Amino acid sequence: MARPDREQSCSRVMMRPFSEGGYMAKARRKLVAWLKDDVKNLRSFAKSRLSGTQAAKKLKRTPGAVAQKAMKLKVSFRSVKRKQA
């Protein structure tokens, strides 16, 4: 079987040499399942009035993932007190 030319498209990414101004293919992200400990920590972070981004850093997840999981669990991170003018 002949090797396809580098300019031809593969199944998902266009393969071009990097020196020709092409782009490297992005690696796919692995989905990491939420463990019971992660959910427990998420609830405790919300209860202790930690912000969503701070909780994401402690859980080593993206802020979007934390927000989605909090919505599913009906947990709110909006209880952070703000300065009043």
PAZAPA-4460 file (N, C-alpha, C; in steps of 0.05 Angstrom, whole numbers, plus 32768, in hexadecimal, padded with zeros to 4 digits):
% residues 85
    n_x    n_y    n_z   ca_x   ca_y   ca_z    c_x    c_y    c_z   seq   type   mol
   8011   7FE9   8000   8000   8000   8000   8012   8019   8000     1      M     A
   800C   802B   7FEE   801D   8043   7FEC   8017   8057   8003     2      A     A
   802C   8064   800B   8029   8078   8021   801C   8091   8016     3      R     A
   8007   809B   8022   7FF9   80B3   8017   800B   80CB   8019     4      P     A
   8008   80DD   8005   8017   80F5   8004   8011   8106   801D     5      D     A
   8024   8115   8026   801F   8125   803F   800A   813B   803B     6      R     A
   8005   8143   8022   7FF1   8158   801D   7FD5   814D   801D     7      E     A
   7FD2   8133   801B   7FB7   8127   801C   7FAB   8128   8038     8      Q     A
   7F91   8129   8039   7F85   812B   8053   7F81   810F   805E     9      S     A
   7F86   810D   8078   7F80   80F4   8086   7F64   80F5   8091    10      C     A
   7F5D   80E3   80A3   7F42   80E1   80AC   7F39   80FA   80BB    11      S     A
   7F4A   8106   80CC   7F41   811D   80DC   7F52   8136   80D9    12      R     A
   7F6C   8133   80D3   7F7D   814A   80D2   7F8C   814B   80B7    13      V     A
   7F93   8163   80AF   7FA2   8166   8097   7FC0   8163   809E    14      M     A
   7FCE   8151   8092   7FE9   814C   8098   7FFB   815C   8086    15      M     A
   800A   816F   8091   801D   817E   8081   8036   8180   8091    16      R     A
   804C   8182   8084   8065   8186   8093   8064   81A0   80A1    17      P     A
   806F   81A1   80BA   806E   81B9   80CA   807E   81D0   80BD    18      F     A
   8093   81C9   80AE   80A4   81DE   80A2   8096   81ED   808B    19      S     A
   8080   81E2   8080   8072   81EF   806A   805C   8202   8075    20      E     A
   805C   8208   808E   8048   821A   8099   802F   820C   80A1    21      G     A
   802F   81F1   80A2   8018   81E2   80AA   8016   81E2   80C8    22      G     A
   8002   81D6   80D2   7FFD   81D5   80EF   8000   81B9   80F9    23      Y     A
   800A   81B6   8111   800B   819C   811D   7FEF   8194   8126    24      M     A
   7FEA   817A   8126   7FD0   8170   812E   7FCD   8173   814C    25      A     A
   7FB5   817B   8155   7FB0   817E   8172   7FAA   8163   817E    26      K     A
   7FB4   815F   8196   7FAE   8146   81A4   7F92   8147   81AF    27      A     A
   7F84   8131   81AF   7F69   8131   81BA   7F6B   812F   81D8    28      R     A
   7F58   813D   81E5   7F58   813C   8203   7F4A   8123   820C    29      R     A
   7F54   8118   8221   7F48   8101   822D   7F32   810A   8241    30      K     A
   7F1B   80FD   8240   7F07   8103   8254   7F0D   80F5   826E    31      L     A
   7F0D   8104   8283   7F13   80F9   829D   7EF9   80F7   82AD    32      V     A
   7EF3   80E0   82B6   7EDA   80DB   82C5   7EDB   80E9   82E0    33      A     A
   7EC4   80F1   82E9   7EC2   80FD   8304   7EC0   80E7   8318    34      W     A
   7ED2   80E7   832B   7ED2   80D4   8341   7EC0   80DE   8357    35      L     A
   7EB9   80CC   8369   7EA8   80D5   8380   7EB6   80EA   8391    36      K     A
   7ED1   80E7   8394   7EE0   80FA   83A3   7EE0   8116   8396    37      D     A
   7EE1   8116   837B   7EE0   812F   836C   7EC6   813E   8371    38      D     A
   7EB0   812E   8370   7E95   813A   8374   7E93   8144   8391    39      V     A
   7E9E   8135   83A4   7E9D   813D   83C0   7EAC   8157   83C4    40      K     A
   7EC4   8158   83B7   7ED4   8171   83B9   7EC6   8189   83AC    41      N     A
   7EB9   8184   8395   7EAB   8199   8387   7E95   81A5   8399    42      L     A
   7E86   8193   83A6   7E71   819D   83B8   7E7C   81AC   83CF    43      R     A
   7E93   81A3   83DA   7E9F   81B1   83F1   7EAB   81CC   83E9    44      S     A
   7EB6   81CD   83D1   7EC1   81E7   83C8   7EAA   81FB   83C4    45      F     A
   7E93   81F2   83BA   7E7D   8204   83B6   7E72   820D   83D1    46      A     A
   7E71   81FB   83E4   7E67   8201   83FF   7E7A   8215   840D    47      K     A
   7E94   8212   8408   7EA7   8224   8415   7EAB   823E   8406    48      S     A
   7E99   8243   83F2   7E98   825C   83E3   7EB2   8261   83D3    49      R     A
   7EBD   824C   83C8   7ED4   824F   83B6   7EC9   8254   839B    50      L     A
   7ED7   8264   838A   7ECD   826A   8370   7ED0   8252   835E    51      S     A
   7EC1   8252   8347   7EC2   823B   8335   7EDE   8237   8329    52      G     A
   7EEC   824D   8322   7F07   824A   8317   7F1B   8240   832B    53      T     A
   7F18   8248   8344   7F2A   823E   8359   7F25   8221   835E    54      Q     A
   7F0C   8219   835D   7F05   81FC   8361   7F10   81EC   8349    55      A     A
   7F0F   81F8   8331   7F1A   81EA   831A   7F38   81E5   831D    56      A     A
   7F46   81F9   8327   7F63   81F5   832A   7F69   81E0   833F    57      K     A
   7F5A   81DF   8355   7F5F   81CB   8369   7F57   81AF   8360    58      K     A
   7F43   81AD   834F   7F3B   8193   8344   7F4B   818B   832B    59      L     A
   7F5B   819D   8321   7F6B   8199   8309   7F59   8193   82F1    60      K     A
   7F44   81A3   82EE   7F32   81A1   82D8   7F2D   81BD   82CD    61      R     A
   7F21   81BE   82B5   7F1B   81D8   82A9   7F04   81E5   82B7    62      T     A
   7F03   8200   82B7   7EEC   820E   82C4   7ED1   8206   82B7    63      P     A
   7ED1   8200   829C   7EB9   81F8   828F   7EAF   81DD   8298    64      G     A
   7EC2   81CA   829D   7EBB   81B0   82A7   7EAF   81B1   82C3    65      A     A
   7EBA   81C2   82D3   7EB0   81C6   82EF   7E94   81D2   82EE    66      V     A
   7E91   81E6   82DD   7E77   81F4   82DB   7E61   81E0   82D1    67      A     A
   7E68   81CF   82BD   7E55   81BC   82B3   7E4D   81A7   82C8    68      Q     A
   7E61   819E   82D7   7E5B   818A   82EC   7E4B   8196   8302    69      K     A
   7E51   81AF   8309   7E42   81BD   831E   7E25   81C1   8316    70      A     A
   7E21   81C7   82FD   7E05   81CA   82F3   7DF6   81B0   82F5    71      M     A
   7E03   819A   82ED   7DF6   8180   82EE   7DEF   8178   830B    72      K     A
   7E01   817F   831E   7DFC   8179   833A   7DEB   818D   8349    73      L     A
   7DE4   81A3   833A   7DD4   81B9   8346   7DE3   81C6   835D    74      K     A
   7DFD   81CA   8359   7E0E   81D7   836C   7E15   81F3   8362    75      V     A
   7E14   8207   8373   7E19   8222   836A   7E33   822D   8375    76      S     A
   7E42   823A   8364   7E5A   8248   836C   7E56   8266   836E    77      F     A
   7E3D   826F   836B   7E37   828C   836A   7E34   8298   8386    78      R     A
   7E3A   828A   839A   7E36   8295   83B5   7E4E   82A5   83BF    79      S     A
   7E61   82AB   83AD   7E79   82BB   83B5   7E70   82D8   83BA    80      V     A
   7E77   82E2   83D1   7E6F   82FE   83D7   7E80   8311   83C7    81      K     A
   7E74   8326   83BD   7E82   833A   83AD   7E83   8354   83BD    82      R     A
   7E96   8365   83B6   7E98   837F   83C3   7E80   8390   83BB    83      K     A
   7E76   839E   83CF   7E5F   83B0   83C9   7E6A   83CC   83C8    84      Q     A
   7E61   83DC   83B5   7E6B   83F7   83B1   7E60   840B   83C6    85      A     A
***
